[in-house]
Amino acid sequence: MDFTDTPAEASFRAGARAFLERHTERLDPGEAPPGPFIGEDPAAVRRSQGWQALKFDHGWACLTWPQEYGGRGLGPMEQVIWNQEELRFRTPVNIFSIGIGMLGPTLMKHGTGEQKRRHLAKMARGDEVWCQLFSEPGAGSDVAGLLTRATRDGADWVIDGQKTWNTGAHFCRWGVVIARTDPDVPKHQGLTCFIVDMRSAGIEVRPIRQMNGGSGVNDVFFDGVRVPDENRLGDVDGGWRVAITILMNERAAIGARGMAGFGPEDLVRLAREADGPRGKAIEDSAVRARIADFHVRTAGLRFTTYRTLTALSRGETPGPENAIHKLVGSPLRQRMAALGVELQGPAGAAMDAAYGAQSAWLAAPGMRLAGGTDEIMRNIIAERVLGLPAEPRVDKELPFSAMRRNRA
Amino acid sequence: MNFDFSEEQKLLRTTARDYLEDRAPLGLARSVLESEAAMSRELWAGAAEMGWLGAVIPEEWGGAGFGHGELALIAEELGRALAPIPFGTSATVADAILLAGTEEQKRRLLTGFATGDRIGTLALAERRGVVRPESVRATQGRDGTLSGTKIGAPDGAAANLALVLARDDAGALVLALAELDDGSRTAEESIDPSRPTARLSFDGTPAEPLGTGEQDAWTLLRRLLDRAAVVQSFEQLGTAQRAFDLTREQVLDRYAFGRPIGSFQAIKHRMADLYASLEIARSNCYYAAWALTNDDPGLPLAACTARVAATEACNEASAEMVQLFGGAGFTWELDCHLFYRRAQNLALALGPIGEWRDRLVDCLDTGSAPGAGLRTEPPAAAG
């Protein structure tokens, strides 16, 4: 057991570091790397695009993509090493993970030759940013129950409906949308994917105000949006297969600081400072037991990442077992932040920037929902890791139009 | 990054698993549990032959000269088999002699551990609760003899040599080695009769100090227990994994309401949570094995973390096993209770989970190992 790079990995790391040293600066000790993009500042988008173009022009973008699409054909371990190194430097936020991470590989698999030629290089260089339009107000965990319609009209399709929880529609040039093209067959069989020009007439983007006051995501309304048939992605009524490819590429962000934010160390500092029922809170055995359990889970997830990196380093592909990061990590963050607020007593009712427990607590519920609820994650582990059978479904054979469902 | 055991170590694990599948089916644990025996003599002799009992004992004293990584993997496999032998406990006493014994003691005692003739136990507790310095009443007189009574000595019914925590005539804590016989050793009616504990009575019993006796006994004991906890966490991990695997088979095979019970979300979500618990424990155990093998300053925190994680995983997996087997799970005939009993036995042997949680926070709080375990990245990649 050791935590060092192989010689090849070390040489790749040195190259990455040299590029970063030349073009940007190291973060100061204690300085946080950029968080997720939540603003709408056009200048920030341009900075991100500039950094992506620079990386692309020097061969440090889309490392795992095949060379014919502008990548370097490297393995996931090189991508992880790059991510680790990039996080040590002051770089703009990454607004490309949905496009480059999920939609690009989907285009490679399901796109036409013309679609690949037209889009992949521009996507890889960051010249055009992409977003995804899947979830709907009436279709979350059961996304195949979506209501957005696409109807054939001559050489075009016409799309009507509402998508939600979209990231980046206001600055993205292209989106991949999934819509219902045949309501009279079972729900998975009547869906089709399209590449949509986000500047098309009839698209309206409205930011969602989240329960914590933040807003990084949008509702997107489609009102008679025309999409030429050449922008259809995959077969007519074959959209679910395309969607599966996209969801399979939605991997855990390996190598990123998955558990950054309010954590066990912050709780120890806080419990040392705050008064408890006897002495300081850190002397309260109930508090100690909770902190200990939080540390066990936090450390356990970190070392699970080491195991995943080991598999990657050997050229193995990590599978659905990575779902435990989200299943364990998201409720864990919520419970840690809640204890952070609780330990402050009545003073905890006020927002406090010193520890950041209150803002972490307000943001935490969203992390248990985004990218799959706790229950969906448990189903993924139970079915895909443990091989337990799926629940029988009442909607499998039934035409979508005859199915009981949410109102539009 | 290579956060995994070596190919040689994995081969050792495979060999151990094959051997135990052949020699130690669950029926072996049951046979000890249902008899008056304190252990399986046959399996103990086999473990000696395989070199497991002397795993970390250097070859010059009759051992195999492996490292603690190998010891941990053997423990995991023995845990998986619910092996009715005092492996981890006895290894801890051997480890004590290796760490703190005099050269003469190592020469005289260690070979016996490797051959299996010597079987060690820990004589620490004297009353209910956590063992603390102030709870020690047993004494070692000026002539070296011990007086006092110890309870709940892990694997004590099978042992013939005890590491005893006592006070000398000046009131200072000491660690002493005392031979046990039928006079001093009484098997307790254990919650897990496949690994019975014992009450040990000393009344002017001859004993020798561990080592020169110059080292602070409490500090040495904590260090020993941290090291023992890593090995025992692997044993717990093995037991938890086997309980989980058997439960998974059960929920796939058992039908109710016209479908396998494993298809109900109420069941599969519990299985997913158990799986997560097990993976958290496994990852923490691996890190602790690394810290132990490399004598990392972060060992105390890593040991506490592995111990808490493995205890939780093992307790949860064995308790859920009984429930998910339904009514049959509560019968004597099914093996669920063997796991339920063993999990609790292992959980108590080195001190209860609450004590380890408390020490874990001490490590975080006082920074007994600054930064260790709090690293956000692998140590070597940080440069």
Interface residues (C-beta under 8 A of the other chain):
Chain A: M1 D2 F3 T4 D5 E9 Q84 R257 M259 A260 P264 E265 V268 R272 I282 S285 R288 A289 I291 A292 D293 H295 V296 R297 A299 G300 L301 R302 F303 T304 Y306 R307 L309 T310 S313 E321 I324 L327 V328 E375 M377 R378 N379 I381 A382 E383 V385 L386 G387 L388 P389 A390 E391 P392
Chain B: M1 N2 F3 D4 F5 S6 G69 R248 V251 L252 R259 P260 G262 S263 F264 Q265 I267 K268 H269 M271 A272 D273 Y275 A276 E279 I280 A281 S283 N284 Y286 Y287 A289 W290 T293 C304 T305 V308 A309 E312 G354 W356 R357 D358 L360 V361 L364 D365 G373 L374 R375 T376 E377 P378 P379 A380 A381
